[in-house]
């Protein structure tokens, strides 16, 4: 956000300076024309000021290009902040999951890990993946639902299991 503001400021300053230098160039060319300085070595001061103004136009062009770049193309800072936030949230979720799994028995850990690996897993697939009986899986899922660890969605005759936010 700061880069966009800086870019706008740079563009405004460069446009303002370009206008001022344009007036100076026009004034110097008018003076040179009135004095008949073209080809005359005596008008070196006007020629030097025109050269300096041309150099200043180059710098103004660079500042203008930098401003446009900052407004439209530079998004590195925002992307880095977003990535850091995502990593922090993922690490926090992993930490809370590992703390929570320490309080579970082996069957509950297997079921919770299977649901975590495949979000929206069907209850039948969960039975196959964990090697537990249907009744044991159902019992564990019911206890998880009471603890708000998972939620079941019934679609037709199939129950799909999803992790809740914790």
Rosetta constraint file for C-alpha pairs under 8 A:
AtomPair CA 1 CA 5 HARMONIC 6.58 0.50
AtomPair CA 1 CA 78 HARMONIC 7.96 0.50
AtomPair CA 2 CA 6 HARMONIC 6.10 0.50
AtomPair CA 3 CA 7 HARMONIC 5.95 0.50
AtomPair CA 3 CA 70 HARMONIC 5.59 0.50
AtomPair CA 3 CA 71 HARMONIC 6.67 0.50
AtomPair CA 3 CA 74 HARMONIC 7.55 0.50
AtomPair CA 4 CA 8 HARMONIC 6.23 0.50
AtomPair CA 4 CA 70 HARMONIC 5.77 0.50
AtomPair CA 4 CA 71 HARMONIC 4.44 0.50
AtomPair CA 4 CA 72 HARMONIC 7.75 0.50
AtomPair CA 5 CA 9 HARMONIC 6.24 0.50
AtomPair CA 5 CA 71 HARMONIC 7.58 0.50
AtomPair CA 6 CA 10 HARMONIC 6.11 0.50
AtomPair CA 6 CA 67 HARMONIC 7.12 0.50
AtomPair CA 6 CA 70 HARMONIC 7.32 0.50
AtomPair CA 6 CA 71 HARMONIC 7.98 0.50
AtomPair CA 7 CA 11 HARMONIC 6.19 0.50
AtomPair CA 7 CA 66 HARMONIC 7.08 0.50
AtomPair CA 7 CA 67 HARMONIC 3.82 0.50
AtomPair CA 7 CA 68 HARMONIC 6.19 0.50
AtomPair CA 7 CA 69 HARMONIC 7.36 0.50
AtomPair CA 7 CA 70 HARMONIC 4.96 0.50
AtomPair CA 7 CA 71 HARMONIC 5.14 0.50
AtomPair CA 8 CA 12 HARMONIC 6.19 0.50
AtomPair CA 8 CA 67 HARMONIC 6.24 0.50
AtomPair CA 8 CA 68 HARMONIC 7.79 0.50
AtomPair CA 8 CA 71 HARMONIC 6.86 0.50
AtomPair CA 9 CA 13 HARMONIC 6.10 0.50
AtomPair CA 9 CA 67 HARMONIC 7.51 0.50
AtomPair CA 10 CA 14 HARMONIC 6.00 0.50
AtomPair CA 10 CA 63 HARMONIC 6.34 0.50
AtomPair CA 10 CA 64 HARMONIC 6.39 0.50
AtomPair CA 10 CA 66 HARMONIC 7.56 0.50
AtomPair CA 10 CA 67 HARMONIC 5.08 0.50
AtomPair CA 11 CA 15 HARMONIC 6.07 0.50
AtomPair CA 11 CA 63 HARMONIC 7.18 0.50
AtomPair CA 11 CA 64 HARMONIC 5.07 0.50
AtomPair CA 11 CA 67 HARMONIC 5.24 0.50
AtomPair CA 11 CA 68 HARMONIC 7.06 0.50
AtomPair CA 12 CA 16 HARMONIC 6.13 0.50
AtomPair CA 13 CA 17 HARMONIC 6.08 0.50
AtomPair CA 14 CA 18 HARMONIC 5.90 0.50
AtomPair CA 14 CA 60 HARMONIC 5.34 0.50
AtomPair CA 14 CA 61 HARMONIC 7.43 0.50
AtomPair CA 14 CA 63 HARMONIC 6.29 0.50
AtomPair CA 14 CA 64 HARMONIC 5.65 0.50
AtomPair CA 15 CA 19 HARMONIC 6.22 0.50
AtomPair CA 15 CA 60 HARMONIC 7.94 0.50
AtomPair CA 15 CA 64 HARMONIC 7.57 0.50
AtomPair CA 16 CA 20 HARMONIC 6.39 0.50
AtomPair CA 17 CA 21 HARMONIC 6.06 0.50
AtomPair CA 17 CA 60 HARMONIC 7.18 0.50
AtomPair CA 18 CA 22 HARMONIC 5.95 0.50
AtomPair CA 18 CA 57 HARMONIC 6.70 0.50
AtomPair CA 18 CA 60 HARMONIC 6.63 0.50
AtomPair CA 19 CA 23 HARMONIC 6.38 0.50
AtomPair CA 20 CA 24 HARMONIC 6.38 0.50
AtomPair CA 21 CA 25 HARMONIC 6.06 0.50
AtomPair CA 21 CA 53 HARMONIC 6.46 0.50
AtomPair CA 21 CA 56 HARMONIC 7.81 0.50
AtomPair CA 21 CA 57 HARMONIC 7.42 0.50
AtomPair CA 22 CA 26 HARMONIC 6.12 0.50
AtomPair CA 23 CA 27 HARMONIC 6.09 0.50
AtomPair CA 24 CA 28 HARMONIC 6.11 0.50
AtomPair CA 24 CA 53 HARMONIC 7.79 0.50
AtomPair CA 25 CA 29 HARMONIC 6.06 0.50
AtomPair CA 25 CA 50 HARMONIC 6.26 0.50
AtomPair CA 25 CA 53 HARMONIC 6.84 0.50
AtomPair CA 26 CA 30 HARMONIC 6.13 0.50
AtomPair CA 27 CA 31 HARMONIC 6.23 0.50
AtomPair CA 28 CA 32 HARMONIC 6.08 0.50
AtomPair CA 28 CA 46 HARMONIC 6.35 0.50
AtomPair CA 28 CA 49 HARMONIC 7.79 0.50
AtomPair CA 28 CA 50 HARMONIC 6.84 0.50
AtomPair CA 29 CA 33 HARMONIC 6.06 0.50
AtomPair CA 30 CA 34 HARMONIC 6.14 0.50
AtomPair CA 31 CA 35 HARMONIC 6.11 0.50
AtomPair CA 31 CA 46 HARMONIC 7.97 0.50
AtomPair CA 32 CA 36 HARMONIC 5.89 0.50
AtomPair CA 32 CA 37 HARMONIC 5.07 0.50
AtomPair CA 32 CA 38 HARMONIC 6.94 0.50
AtomPair CA 32 CA 43 HARMONIC 7.58 0.50
AtomPair CA 32 CA 46 HARMONIC 6.83 0.50
AtomPair CA 33 CA 37 HARMONIC 6.37 0.50
AtomPair CA 33 CA 38 HARMONIC 7.27 0.50
AtomPair CA 36 CA 40 HARMONIC 7.62 0.50
AtomPair CA 37 CA 41 HARMONIC 7.59 0.50
AtomPair CA 37 CA 42 HARMONIC 7.39 0.50
AtomPair CA 37 CA 43 HARMONIC 5.57 0.50
AtomPair CA 43 CA 47 HARMONIC 6.55 0.50
AtomPair CA 44 CA 48 HARMONIC 6.00 0.50
AtomPair CA 45 CA 49 HARMONIC 6.23 0.50
AtomPair CA 46 CA 50 HARMONIC 6.20 0.50
AtomPair CA 47 CA 51 HARMONIC 6.27 0.50
AtomPair CA 48 CA 52 HARMONIC 6.23 0.50
AtomPair CA 49 CA 53 HARMONIC 6.15 0.50
AtomPair CA 50 CA 54 HARMONIC 6.23 0.50
AtomPair CA 51 CA 55 HARMONIC 6.33 0.50
AtomPair CA 52 CA 56 HARMONIC 6.20 0.50
AtomPair CA 53 CA 57 HARMONIC 6.22 0.50
AtomPair CA 54 CA 58 HARMONIC 6.59 0.50
AtomPair CA 55 CA 59 HARMONIC 6.58 0.50
AtomPair CA 56 CA 60 HARMONIC 6.12 0.50
AtomPair CA 57 CA 61 HARMONIC 6.07 0.50
AtomPair CA 58 CA 62 HARMONIC 6.34 0.50
AtomPair CA 59 CA 63 HARMONIC 6.27 0.50
AtomPair CA 60 CA 64 HARMONIC 6.05 0.50
AtomPair CA 61 CA 65 HARMONIC 6.12 0.50
AtomPair CA 62 CA 66 HARMONIC 6.13 0.50
AtomPair CA 63 CA 67 HARMONIC 6.16 0.50
AtomPair CA 64 CA 68 HARMONIC 6.32 0.50
AtomPair CA 65 CA 69 HARMONIC 6.13 0.50
AtomPair CA 66 CA 70 HARMONIC 6.15 0.50
AtomPair CA 67 CA 71 HARMONIC 6.24 0.50
AtomPair CA 68 CA 72 HARMONIC 6.06 0.50
AtomPair CA 68 CA 73 HARMONIC 7.72 0.50
AtomPair CA 69 CA 73 HARMONIC 5.08 0.50
AtomPair CA 69 CA 74 HARMONIC 6.21 0.50
AtomPair CA 70 CA 74 HARMONIC 5.07 0.50
AtomPair CA 75 CA 79 HARMONIC 6.22 0.50
AtomPair CA 76 CA 80 HARMONIC 6.10 0.50
AtomPair CA 77 CA 81 HARMONIC 6.24 0.50
AtomPair CA 78 CA 82 HARMONIC 6.13 0.50
AtomPair CA 79 CA 83 HARMONIC 6.09 0.50
AtomPair CA 80 CA 84 HARMONIC 6.10 0.50
AtomPair CA 81 CA 85 HARMONIC 6.15 0.50
AtomPair CA 82 CA 86 HARMONIC 6.24 0.50
AtomPair CA 83 CA 87 HARMONIC 6.17 0.50
AtomPair CA 84 CA 88 HARMONIC 6.05 0.50
AtomPair CA 85 CA 89 HARMONIC 6.16 0.50
AtomPair CA 86 CA 90 HARMONIC 6.09 0.50
AtomPair CA 87 CA 91 HARMONIC 6.03 0.50
AtomPair CA 88 CA 92 HARMONIC 6.07 0.50
AtomPair CA 89 CA 93 HARMONIC 6.13 0.50
AtomPair CA 90 CA 94 HARMONIC 6.17 0.50
AtomPair CA 91 CA 95 HARMONIC 6.07 0.50
AtomPair CA 92 CA 96 HARMONIC 6.16 0.50
AtomPair CA 93 CA 97 HARMONIC 5.98 0.50
AtomPair CA 93 CA 166 HARMONIC 7.47 0.50
AtomPair CA 94 CA 98 HARMONIC 6.10 0.50
AtomPair CA 95 CA 99 HARMONIC 6.19 0.50
AtomPair CA 96 CA 100 HARMONIC 6.04 0.50
AtomPair CA 96 CA 166 HARMONIC 7.39 0.50
AtomPair CA 97 CA 101 HARMONIC 6.02 0.50
AtomPair CA 97 CA 166 HARMONIC 7.99 0.50
AtomPair CA 98 CA 102 HARMONIC 6.46 0.50
AtomPair CA 99 CA 103 HARMONIC 7.43 0.50
AtomPair CA 100 CA 104 HARMONIC 7.22 0.50
AtomPair CA 101 CA 109 HARMONIC 6.18 0.50
AtomPair CA 104 CA 108 HARMONIC 5.79 0.50
AtomPair CA 104 CA 109 HARMONIC 6.03 0.50
AtomPair CA 105 CA 109 HARMONIC 6.20 0.50
AtomPair CA 106 CA 110 HARMONIC 6.22 0.50
AtomPair CA 107 CA 111 HARMONIC 6.30 0.50
AtomPair CA 107 CA 130 HARMONIC 7.99 0.50
AtomPair CA 107 CA 132 HARMONIC 7.88 0.50
AtomPair CA 108 CA 112 HARMONIC 6.03 0.50
AtomPair CA 108 CA 140 HARMONIC 6.47 0.50
AtomPair CA 109 CA 113 HARMONIC 5.94 0.50
AtomPair CA 110 CA 114 HARMONIC 6.14 0.50
AtomPair CA 110 CA 130 HARMONIC 6.25 0.50
AtomPair CA 111 CA 115 HARMONIC 6.25 0.50
AtomPair CA 111 CA 126 HARMONIC 7.02 0.50
AtomPair CA 111 CA 130 HARMONIC 6.46 0.50
AtomPair CA 111 CA 137 HARMONIC 7.50 0.50
AtomPair CA 111 CA 140 HARMONIC 8.00 0.50
AtomPair CA 112 CA 116 HARMONIC 6.06 0.50
AtomPair CA 113 CA 117 HARMONIC 6.04 0.50
AtomPair CA 114 CA 118 HARMONIC 6.23 0.50
AtomPair CA 114 CA 126 HARMONIC 6.95 0.50
AtomPair CA 114 CA 129 HARMONIC 7.34 0.50
AtomPair CA 114 CA 130 HARMONIC 7.51 0.50
AtomPair CA 115 CA 119 HARMONIC 5.57 0.50
AtomPair CA 115 CA 120 HARMONIC 7.19 0.50
AtomPair CA 115 CA 121 HARMONIC 6.20 0.50
AtomPair CA 115 CA 126 HARMONIC 7.66 0.50
AtomPair CA 115 CA 161 HARMONIC 6.79 0.50
AtomPair CA 115 CA 162 HARMONIC 6.64 0.50
AtomPair CA 115 CA 163 HARMONIC 6.77 0.50
AtomPair CA 116 CA 163 HARMONIC 6.73 0.50
AtomPair CA 119 CA 161 HARMONIC 7.18 0.50
AtomPair CA 119 CA 162 HARMONIC 5.54 0.50
AtomPair CA 119 CA 163 HARMONIC 6.97 0.50
AtomPair CA 120 CA 160 HARMONIC 5.31 0.50
AtomPair CA 120 CA 161 HARMONIC 5.06 0.50
AtomPair CA 120 CA 162 HARMONIC 4.96 0.50
AtomPair CA 121 CA 125 HARMONIC 6.56 0.50
AtomPair CA 121 CA 126 HARMONIC 6.68 0.50
AtomPair CA 121 CA 160 HARMONIC 5.45 0.50
AtomPair CA 121 CA 161 HARMONIC 5.44 0.50
AtomPair CA 121 CA 162 HARMONIC 7.17 0.50
AtomPair CA 122 CA 126 HARMONIC 6.24 0.50
AtomPair CA 122 CA 158 HARMONIC 6.66 0.50
AtomPair CA 122 CA 159 HARMONIC 5.62 0.50
AtomPair CA 122 CA 160 HARMONIC 4.24 0.50
AtomPair CA 122 CA 161 HARMONIC 6.04 0.50
AtomPair CA 123 CA 127 HARMONIC 6.36 0.50
AtomPair CA 123 CA 137 HARMONIC 7.76 0.50
AtomPair CA 123 CA 138 HARMONIC 7.97 0.50
AtomPair CA 123 CA 158 HARMONIC 7.25 0.50
AtomPair CA 123 CA 159 HARMONIC 5.56 0.50
AtomPair CA 123 CA 160 HARMONIC 5.95 0.50
AtomPair CA 123 CA 161 HARMONIC 6.60 0.50
AtomPair CA 124 CA 128 HARMONIC 6.49 0.50
AtomPair CA 124 CA 134 HARMONIC 7.66 0.50
AtomPair CA 124 CA 158 HARMONIC 7.93 0.50
AtomPair CA 125 CA 129 HARMONIC 5.99 0.50
AtomPair CA 126 CA 130 HARMONIC 5.99 0.50
AtomPair CA 126 CA 137 HARMONIC 7.56 0.50
AtomPair CA 127 CA 131 HARMONIC 5.77 0.50
AtomPair CA 127 CA 132 HARMONIC 5.60 0.50
AtomPair CA 127 CA 133 HARMONIC 6.33 0.50
AtomPair CA 127 CA 134 HARMONIC 5.98 0.50
AtomPair CA 127 CA 137 HARMONIC 6.45 0.50
AtomPair CA 128 CA 132 HARMONIC 7.40 0.50
AtomPair CA 132 CA 136 HARMONIC 6.34 0.50
AtomPair CA 132 CA 137 HARMONIC 6.41 0.50
AtomPair CA 133 CA 137 HARMONIC 6.25 0.50
AtomPair CA 134 CA 138 HARMONIC 6.06 0.50
AtomPair CA 135 CA 139 HARMONIC 5.99 0.50
AtomPair CA 136 CA 140 HARMONIC 6.13 0.50
AtomPair CA 137 CA 141 HARMONIC 6.04 0.50
AtomPair CA 138 CA 142 HARMONIC 6.05 0.50
AtomPair CA 139 CA 143 HARMONIC 6.35 0.50
AtomPair CA 140 CA 144 HARMONIC 6.16 0.50
AtomPair CA 141 CA 145 HARMONIC 6.06 0.50
AtomPair CA 141 CA 150 HARMONIC 7.24 0.50
AtomPair CA 142 CA 146 HARMONIC 6.35 0.50
AtomPair CA 143 CA 147 HARMONIC 6.40 0.50
AtomPair CA 144 CA 148 HARMONIC 6.07 0.50
AtomPair CA 144 CA 149 HARMONIC 5.14 0.50
AtomPair CA 144 CA 150 HARMONIC 5.72 0.50
AtomPair CA 145 CA 149 HARMONIC 5.90 0.50
AtomPair CA 145 CA 150 HARMONIC 5.26 0.50
AtomPair CA 145 CA 151 HARMONIC 5.74 0.50
AtomPair CA 145 CA 152 HARMONIC 7.81 0.50
AtomPair CA 148 CA 164 HARMONIC 6.48 0.50
AtomPair CA 149 CA 163 HARMONIC 6.05 0.50
AtomPair CA 149 CA 164 HARMONIC 5.23 0.50
AtomPair CA 149 CA 165 HARMONIC 7.44 0.50
AtomPair CA 149 CA 166 HARMONIC 7.06 0.50
AtomPair CA 150 CA 161 HARMONIC 6.64 0.50
AtomPair CA 150 CA 162 HARMONIC 5.49 0.50
AtomPair CA 150 CA 163 HARMONIC 4.35 0.50
AtomPair CA 150 CA 164 HARMONIC 4.97 0.50
AtomPair CA 151 CA 161 HARMONIC 5.82 0.50
AtomPair CA 151 CA 162 HARMONIC 5.36 0.50
AtomPair CA 151 CA 163 HARMONIC 6.36 0.50
AtomPair CA 151 CA 164 HARMONIC 6.44 0.50
AtomPair CA 152 CA 159 HARMONIC 6.06 0.50
AtomPair CA 152 CA 160 HARMONIC 5.48 0.50
AtomPair CA 152 CA 161 HARMONIC 4.59 0.50
AtomPair CA 152 CA 162 HARMONIC 6.34 0.50
AtomPair CA 153 CA 159 HARMONIC 5.53 0.50
AtomPair CA 153 CA 160 HARMONIC 5.14 0.50
AtomPair CA 153 CA 161 HARMONIC 6.50 0.50
AtomPair CA 153 CA 162 HARMONIC 7.93 0.50
AtomPair CA 154 CA 158 HARMONIC 5.75 0.50
AtomPair CA 154 CA 159 HARMONIC 4.45 0.50
AtomPair CA 154 CA 160 HARMONIC 6.28 0.50
AtomPair CA 155 CA 159 HARMONIC 6.33 0.50
AtomPair CA 155 CA 160 HARMONIC 7.45 0.50
